């Protein structure tokens, strides 16, 4: 059976999480089997319960799939339909209790807490009525309210985290796009400034050398030597202008770090001079080290706060990255070996202090780091 295509404003369309639907769908297969198998074992086969149960499965599948592929605005309607379906079938098939709990859990996907809590309250009241009218066990009241709260809250947290991840990816992609655009504009301006005047000068000297070639060969040779000198000088300037295309940008990494950590609920404090001037090679390596350290904080630290402190004192440079997480960072794990190698390649030192349950501190220090364009 071919599933309907997810709408862009649907749960799947907005979260890009098809694997989650497959995982959920796998669980539903076992649930639907038990919906028939359990009453078959307790009551034996009887069309009185089998036919309504079979019909309910078709309705349930249509509503369940719609929760994921239809617009999120309609999600409470489809989830509510599953809850109603459960109450209708419950007097005939006790396993229909699962419909009610699943419907309440799906309400958590809507990210509308008032609707979700109202659904649990109404379902609990109706369950109490079913206890009185159809002699449903009182324990089922706790199952409906407790199961709806626990599973719905879990789904609520999942969607909130998934949406934050989507926003983070979009923000990082936008930062990358703006950085590339700014770099292209910079290179365009630099090349225009460098080549506009220089090519005009080369053209004039080449024309002069052509006119002097027969009249004054020595002067013509001198002009061509001048053309060669200007061309070589310009080539060096062009290479310097485009070197930044491959170099890492420490400032951009700090912006990306803030976006990543704040999307994870981790506040980031940055302390740095107004301008951090570093040679391209050193800045590229430090940007990669910062990226790896921030990724470790995001994935493993369980921290709530992080801090990046950058200092520049003459030719001495240091960068300290700390968090208040669980600590216990392995000396050669979680990318630490790669960070050590990058810092070592630029003549720096990396120190790690990561006691268990006391956070982690990475200290990178470089000595005799020249300003760009100057000798160390």
Secondary structure, DSSP 8 states (H G I E B T S, - for coil): -------TTBHHHHH--HHHHHHHHHHHHHHHHHHHHHHHHHH---HHHHHHHHHHHHHHHHHHHHHHHSBGGGHHHHHHHHHHHHHHHHTT-GGGHHHHHHHHHHHGGGT-HHHHHHHHHHHHHHHHHHHHHH---THHHHHHHHHHHHHHHHHHHHHHHHHHHHHHHHHHHHHHHHHHHHHHHHHHHHHHHHHHHHHHHHHHHHHHHHHHHHH-HHHHHHHHHHHHHHHHHHHHHHHHHHHTTTS--HHHHHHHHHHHHHHTT-EEEEE--S-----HHHHHHHHHHHHHHHHHIIIII--SEEEEEEEEETTEEEEEEEE-S-----TTSTTHHHHHHHHHHTT-EEEEE--TTS-EEEEEEESS---TTS--
